[in-house]
């Protein structure tokens, strides 16, 4: 299993758009055959801070997610243009 955690800080003024993107990505990603879990969180103290936690059955499923048409459309082409910072960690359960 592959576990992914990503923390994003979006640029000021992009909070609502980022929220829409994360909601859309949750809907799409949860239907992927290799996705186990995909949960987007928003900080309760800072609306510019978002956190994703994802699980995939294997590396191939994770790569399929990252090359999906909607990933490119919403993450690569939109979200990445509005982020101030991004920290990603990939791991495996012990």
Phi, psi and omega in degrees: 000143177249128177246136182231132171233135181224130176249129180240144166238120181269154178296148178306139179092354182250011184300312183294319179294318178297317179301316177299318180297313180297320177297317178296317180296323177300314181300314181290309188296323182294346178266354180293137182300328182266003180274131177261319185205139176210108182232124175261138179235153174234136180301138177278348180252343180216107184294354177271350183261127178233151180223131177248140170232126186227149173224138179229150184297329180197179182297323180298320179294321178295317179294323177298321177298313184291342179253002178297146182305317181290330175298312179298316182296311187269323183268300184298311187274340183241296186301316183298339179279346185242012181264145176271321177207158181210131176231122181241143175228136177238133181210182177232145178298149177279000000 
